[in-house]
Amino acid sequence: MHLVSCSTFSWGPAARAVIVAAVVTGSLATSAFAGTVHGGAPTAPPATTVLGQVDGAPITEAEVLAQAPAPFEQLRTSYERERQHLEREYGERRHDLLQRQLDALLDRRALELEAKARQVSTEKVLAELPPPTAPTDADAQAFYAANQERIGQPYALMADKIREYLKEQNAQAAQRRFYDALRARHGIHASLAPYRLEVAADGPARGPADAPVTIVEFGDFQCPFCKAAEASLAEVMKRHAHSVRVVFRNLPLDQIHPNARVAAEAAVCAERHGKFWEMHDAMYADQRALDSASLTRTAAGLGLDEAQFSRCLADDSTRTALERDAAAADRLGLTGTPFFFINGRPLDGNVPVSQFEALIADELQRSGRAGE
């Protein structure tokens, strides 16, 4: 599998299957856990349940839990996070499947109506589907240039695969245009709304405040995929300077990135002094310099007062700001970075510019500002 994001999703197949079943069915009679699942976390046995005896005296579950409650709380928190993740994933995949099935049905009806109107077979109508345009070398090179960091291989090694990919994309686009024309001719319309989640655009932003498209990113400054995604975001902002706004929210994955949290704290402190994006760019430019001492030097280089910056790093309000972002990420079921929401529509990982463009173009079309 080609990784495109940093992730802390770590539950094994058996536990994952239990959570999936709980999400899909809403309840389970039994599970791999000690209790049962009813659309949420596993329910524990009563605290008075006797788990053992010592000299004839009962040892209850409450006594066992009281010895070291922290691991149990961590387990429950982890379970809730993974459950939220799977609920979002299930909802998104179900919507995608529904959209594909709806498109197939509407396309088939449009084809049948066209064939009936012309008194020919559906095969005769399909024979008019134009062949896909072959991608040029310039097309392949442009695609490579826009996705070089994601591809990670020399162009000479990837050119044939890129051309094949672009050929397939052209074929799909040609087929879509063909069926869209048939739908329009016979008054067929789809009304399924895009899959969206409610995401607060709270955080430092680039782009006009009244932009019709807002991209909310949850990122980790030590995640290499977040760094690679910056090239895609920069290209998006270049193309849509007046119609797209990008909002950044912190999601440091400190379980796998030891300097991610202090880097996020540095970003919060830089924002308070009007230097968030300068610090953001500097940290992604050199992910080796994310320890406290290096970040303080970076802050000084940006014109921030070192003493004030150090006090801010240690201030409780800085951690509170990160906790707000973490709580939002948990509610959304996020376990990896980068993760983007384009007007609430989820986009996971360091994806090609073309995936951003497809969603942005659709959102601009829906807002009556197509082509911006």
C-alpha positions as CSV (number, residue, x, y, z in Angstrom):
1,M,0.0,0.0,0.0
2,H,1.3,3.4,-0.9
3,L,1.2,5.5,2.2
4,V,-0.1,9.1,1.9
5,S,-0.6,10.1,5.5
6,C,0.9,9.7,9.0
7,S,-1.5,7.6,11.2
8,T,-1.9,6.4,14.8
9,F,-4.6,3.9,13.9
10,S,-3.3,0.8,15.6
11,W,-6.1,-1.5,16.6
12,G,-5.7,-5.1,15.4
13,P,-8.0,-6.9,12.9
14,A,-10.1,-8.6,15.6
15,A,-10.7,-5.4,17.6
16,R,-11.3,-3.4,14.4
17,A,-13.9,-6.0,13.3
18,V,-15.7,-5.6,16.7
19,I,-15.9,-1.8,16.3
20,V,-17.0,-2.1,12.6
21,A,-19.8,-4.4,13.6
22,A,-20.9,-2.0,16.4
23,V,-20.9,0.9,14.0
24,V,-22.8,-0.9,11.3
25,T,-25.4,-2.8,13.4
26,G,-25.6,-0.6,16.4
27,S,-25.3,-3.5,18.9
28,L,-23.6,-6.9,19.5
29,A,-24.5,-9.7,21.8
30,T,-20.9,-10.6,22.5
31,S,-17.5,-9.3,21.6
32,A,-13.7,-9.9,22.1
33,F,-14.0,-7.5,25.1
34,A,-15.1,-8.4,28.6
35,G,-18.5,-6.7,28.2
36,T,-20.9,-6.0,25.3
37,V,-21.2,-3.4,22.7
38,H,-24.4,-1.3,22.2
39,G,-23.5,1.3,19.6
40,G,-20.7,2.8,21.7
41,A,-17.9,1.7,23.9
42,P,-18.0,-1.9,25.3
43,T,-20.0,-1.9,28.5
44,A,-18.0,-3.2,31.5
45,P,-19.2,-5.8,34.0
46,P,-20.7,-4.3,37.2
47,A,-18.0,-2.9,39.5
48,T,-19.2,-5.3,42.2
49,T,-18.4,-8.4,40.0
50,V,-16.1,-10.7,42.0
51,L,-12.9,-11.5,40.0
52,G,-11.0,-13.5,42.7
53,Q,-10.7,-14.3,46.3
54,V,-7.9,-13.9,48.9
55,D,-8.4,-15.8,52.2
56,G,-12.0,-16.1,51.4
57,A,-12.5,-12.4,50.9
58,P,-13.8,-11.3,47.4
59,I,-11.7,-9.2,45.1
60,T,-14.1,-7.1,43.0
61,E,-13.5,-5.4,39.7
62,A,-13.6,-2.0,41.4
63,E,-10.6,-3.0,43.5
64,V,-8.7,-4.1,40.4
65,L,-9.5,-0.9,38.5
66,A,-8.6,1.2,41.5
67,Q,-5.0,-0.2,41.5
68,A,-4.2,1.4,38.1
69,P,-7.1,3.2,36.5
70,A,-5.0,5.0,33.9
71,P,-4.5,2.1,31.5
72,F,-8.2,1.4,31.4
73,E,-9.0,5.0,30.8
74,Q,-6.4,5.1,28.0
75,L,-8.0,1.9,26.5
76,R,-11.5,3.5,26.6
77,T,-10.2,6.7,25.1
78,S,-8.4,4.8,22.3
79,Y,-11.6,2.8,21.6
80,E,-13.7,5.9,21.3
81,R,-11.2,7.5,19.0
82,E,-11.1,4.5,16.7
83,R,-14.9,4.1,16.8
84,Q,-15.3,7.7,15.7
85,H,-12.8,7.1,12.9
86,L,-14.7,4.1,11.7
87,E,-18.1,5.9,11.9
88,R,-16.7,8.6,9.6
89,E,-15.1,6.1,7.3
90,Y,-18.3,4.0,7.1
91,G,-20.4,7.1,6.4
92,E,-18.1,8.3,3.7
93,R,-17.7,4.9,2.0
94,R,-21.5,4.3,2.1
95,H,-22.1,7.7,0.5
96,D,-19.5,7.0,-2.2
97,L,-21.1,3.6,-2.9
98,L,-24.5,5.2,-3.1
99,Q,-23.2,7.9,-5.5
100,R,-21.7,5.2,-7.8
101,Q,-24.8,3.1,-7.8
102,L,-27.0,6.2,-8.5
103,D,-24.8,7.3,-11.3
104,A,-24.9,3.8,-12.8
105,L,-28.7,3.7,-12.6
106,L,-29.1,7.2,-14.1
107,D,-26.6,6.6,-16.9
108,R,-28.4,3.3,-17.8
109,R,-31.8,5.0,-17.9
110,A,-30.4,7.9,-20.0
111,L,-28.9,5.4,-22.4
112,E,-32.2,3.4,-22.7
113,L,-34.2,6.6,-23.3
114,E,-31.8,7.7,-26.0
115,A,-31.9,4.3,-27.7
116,K,-35.7,4.3,-27.5
117,A,-36.0,7.9,-28.9
118,R,-33.8,7.0,-31.9
119,Q,-35.2,3.5,-32.3
120,V,-31.8,1.8,-32.2
121,S,-30.1,-0.5,-29.7
122,T,-28.2,0.7,-26.7
123,E,-25.1,-0.8,-28.2
124,K,-25.5,1.4,-31.3
125,V,-25.7,4.5,-29.0
126,L,-22.6,3.4,-27.0
127,A,-20.7,2.9,-30.3
128,E,-20.7,6.7,-30.6
129,L,-18.8,7.1,-27.3
130,P,-15.6,9.1,-28.5
131,P,-12.2,7.5,-27.9
132,P,-10.2,9.1,-25.1
133,T,-7.6,11.7,-25.9
134,A,-4.0,10.3,-25.7
135,P,-2.0,12.3,-23.2
136,T,1.0,14.2,-24.6
137,D,4.5,14.3,-23.2
138,A,3.8,17.8,-22.0
139,D,0.7,16.5,-20.1
140,A,2.8,13.8,-18.4
141,Q,5.5,16.2,-17.5
142,A,3.1,18.7,-16.1
143,F,1.4,16.0,-14.0
144,Y,4.9,14.9,-12.7
145,A,5.9,18.5,-11.8
146,A,2.7,19.0,-9.8
147,N,3.1,15.7,-8.0
148,Q,6.8,15.2,-7.8
149,E,7.1,15.1,-4.0
150,R,4.3,12.5,-3.8
151,I,5.7,10.3,-6.6
152,G,9.2,10.3,-5.2
153,Q,10.8,8.7,-8.3
154,P,12.6,10.1,-11.4
155,Y,10.4,11.1,-14.3
156,A,12.2,8.7,-16.6
157,L,11.1,5.7,-14.5
158,M,7.5,6.9,-14.1
159,A,6.7,8.5,-17.4
160,D,4.9,5.4,-18.9
161,K,2.9,4.8,-15.7
162,I,1.9,8.5,-15.7
163,R,0.8,8.4,-19.3
164,E,-1.3,5.3,-18.6
165,Y,-2.9,6.9,-15.6
166,L,-3.7,10.1,-17.6
167,K,-5.1,8.0,-20.4
168,E,-7.4,6.2,-18.0
169,Q,-8.4,9.6,-16.5
170,N,-9.2,10.9,-20.0
171,A,-11.3,7.9,-20.8
172,Q,-13.3,8.3,-17.6
173,A,-13.8,12.0,-18.4
174,A,-14.9,11.3,-21.9
175,Q,-17.4,8.7,-20.7
176,R,-18.7,11.1,-18.1
177,R,-19.2,13.9,-20.7
178,F,-21.1,11.4,-22.9
179,Y,-23.5,10.3,-20.2
180,D,-24.0,13.9,-18.9
181,A,-25.0,14.9,-22.4
182,L,-27.5,12.1,-22.5
183,R,-28.9,13.0,-19.1
184,A,-29.3,16.6,-20.1
185,R,-31.1,15.6,-23.3
186,H,-33.6,13.6,-21.4
187,G,-34.1,15.7,-18.3
188,I,-32.3,13.4,-15.9
189,H,-30.8,15.0,-12.8
190,A,-29.0,13.7,-9.7
191,S,-29.9,15.4,-6.4
192,L,-27.7,13.5,-3.9
193,A,-25.9,16.1,-1.9
194,P,-22.1,15.6,-1.3
195,Y,-21.0,14.0,1.9
196,R,-20.1,16.7,4.3
197,L,-19.1,16.9,8.0
198,E,-19.5,19.9,10.2
199,V,-16.0,21.3,10.7
200,A,-15.3,24.6,12.5
201,A,-12.9,26.8,10.5
202,D,-11.2,27.9,13.7
203,G,-7.5,28.8,13.3
204,P,-5.0,30.8,11.3
205,A,-6.1,31.3,7.7
206,R,-4.7,32.2,4.3
207,G,-7.0,33.6,1.6
208,P,-10.1,35.9,1.7
209,A,-12.5,35.6,4.6
210,D,-15.4,35.6,2.2
211,A,-14.0,32.9,-0.1
212,P,-16.7,30.4,-1.4
213,V,-14.4,27.5,-0.6
214,T,-12.7,26.9,2.7
215,I,-10.2,24.2,3.2
216,V,-9.6,23.2,6.8
217,E,-6.4,21.2,7.3
218,F,-5.5,19.1,10.3
219,G,-1.7,18.8,10.3
220,D,1.3,17.7,12.2
221,F,4.5,19.6,11.7
222,Q,6.7,16.5,12.0
223,C,4.7,14.4,9.5
224,P,6.5,14.1,6.2
225,F,3.2,13.7,4.3
226,C,2.0,17.0,5.7
227,K,5.2,18.6,4.4
228,A,4.7,17.1,1.0
229,A,1.1,18.2,0.8
230,E,2.2,21.8,1.2
231,A,3.2,21.8,-2.5
232,S,-0.4,20.9,-3.5
233,L,-1.9,23.5,-1.2
234,A,0.5,26.2,-2.6
235,E,-0.6,25.3,-6.2
236,V,-4.3,25.4,-5.2
237,M,-3.8,28.9,-3.6
238,K,-2.0,30.0,-6.7
239,R,-4.8,29.0,-9.0
240,H,-7.6,30.2,-6.7
241,A,-6.2,33.2,-4.8
242,H,-9.6,34.9,-4.7
243,S,-11.9,32.0,-4.1
244,V,-10.1,29.6,-1.7
245,R,-9.2,30.1,2.0
246,V,-7.0,27.6,3.9
247,V,-7.4,27.2,7.7
248,F,-4.9,25.3,9.7
249,R,-5.7,23.3,12.8
250,N,-3.1,21.3,14.9
251,L,-3.2,17.6,15.2
252,P,0.3,16.6,16.6
253,L,0.7,12.8,16.5
254,D,3.1,12.7,19.4
255,Q,2.7,8.9,19.7
256,I,4.9,8.6,16.6
257,H,6.4,12.1,16.3
258,P,8.2,13.1,19.5
259,N,8.6,16.8,18.5
260,A,5.2,17.3,17.0
261,R,3.6,18.7,20.2
262,V,6.2,21.3,20.9
263,A,6.1,22.3,17.3
264,A,2.3,22.7,17.5
265,E,2.8,24.8,20.6
266,A,5.4,26.9,18.8
267,A,2.8,27.5,16.0
268,V,0.2,28.6,18.6
269,C,2.7,31.0,20.1
270,A,3.8,32.4,16.8
271,E,0.1,33.0,15.9
272,R,-0.4,35.1,19.0
273,H,2.4,37.4,17.7
274,G,1.1,37.5,14.1
275,K,3.8,35.1,12.8
276,F,1.9,31.9,12.4
277,W,2.5,31.3,8.6
278,E,6.1,32.3,8.8
279,M,6.6,29.8,11.6
280,H,4.5,27.2,9.7
281,D,6.6,27.6,6.6
282,A,9.9,27.5,8.6
283,M,9.0,24.3,10.4
284,Y,8.0,22.5,7.3
285,A,11.1,23.7,5.5
286,D,13.3,22.0,8.1
287,Q,11.6,19.2,10.1
288,R,14.9,18.3,11.7
289,A,14.8,21.6,13.7
290,L,11.6,21.0,15.8
291,D,13.1,20.6,19.3
292,S,12.5,23.4,21.8
293,A,15.9,25.0,21.4
294,S,15.7,25.0,17.6
295,L,12.2,26.4,17.6
296,T,13.2,29.2,19.9
297,R,16.0,30.1,17.5
298,T,13.6,30.0,14.6
299,A,11.2,32.3,16.5
300,A,14.0,34.7,17.2
301,G,14.9,34.7,13.5
302,L,11.3,35.7,12.7
303,G,11.6,38.7,15.1
304,L,9.8,37.2,18.1
305,D,11.1,37.9,21.6
306,E,12.8,34.8,22.9
307,A,11.8,35.2,26.5
308,Q,8.1,35.8,25.6
309,F,8.1,32.9,23.2
310,S,9.6,30.5,25.9
311,R,7.0,31.7,28.4
312,C,4.2,31.1,25.9
313,L,5.5,27.5,25.2
314,A,5.2,26.8,29.0
315,D,1.8,28.5,29.4
316,D,-1.3,26.4,30.1
317,S,-3.4,28.4,27.6
318,T,-1.1,27.1,24.8
319,R,-1.9,23.5,25.7
320,T,-5.6,24.4,26.0
321,A,-5.6,25.7,22.4
322,L,-4.2,22.3,21.2
323,E,-6.7,20.4,23.3
324,R,-9.5,22.3,21.4
325,D,-8.1,21.1,18.1
326,A,-7.6,17.6,19.4
327,A,-11.2,17.4,20.7
328,A,-12.4,18.5,17.3
329,A,-10.2,15.9,15.6
330,D,-11.6,13.2,17.9
331,R,-15.2,14.2,17.1
332,L,-14.4,13.9,13.4
333,G,-12.7,10.5,13.9
334,L,-9.3,11.6,12.7
335,T,-6.3,9.4,13.4
336,G,-3.9,10.6,10.7
337,T,-2.5,13.7,9.0
338,P,-2.8,15.5,6.8
339,F,-6.5,15.5,6.7
340,F,-8.5,18.1,4.7
341,F,-12.1,19.2,4.7
342,I,-13.2,21.2,1.6
343,N,-16.4,23.0,2.6
344,G,-16.8,20.0,4.9
345,R,-16.0,17.3,2.3
346,P,-13.3,15.0,3.6
347,L,-10.0,14.4,1.7
348,D,-7.5,12.2,3.4
349,G,-3.8,12.3,3.0
350,N,-1.2,13.8,0.6
351,V,-3.3,13.6,-2.5
352,P,-2.7,15.0,-6.0
353,V,-3.6,18.5,-6.9
354,S,-6.2,17.1,-9.2
355,Q,-8.2,15.7,-6.3
356,F,-8.3,19.1,-4.7
357,E,-9.2,20.7,-8.0
358,A,-12.2,18.3,-8.6
359,L,-13.8,19.2,-5.3
360,I,-13.0,22.9,-5.5
361,A,-14.5,23.1,-9.0
362,D,-17.6,21.3,-7.8
363,E,-18.0,23.7,-4.9
364,L,-17.4,26.7,-7.0
365,Q,-20.1,25.4,-9.5
366,R,-22.5,25.0,-6.6
367,S,-21.9,28.5,-5.3
368,G,-22.4,30.0,-8.8
369,R,-18.7,31.0,-9.2
370,A,-17.6,28.4,-11.6
371,G,-14.2,29.0,-13.3
372,E,-12.7,31.1,-10.5
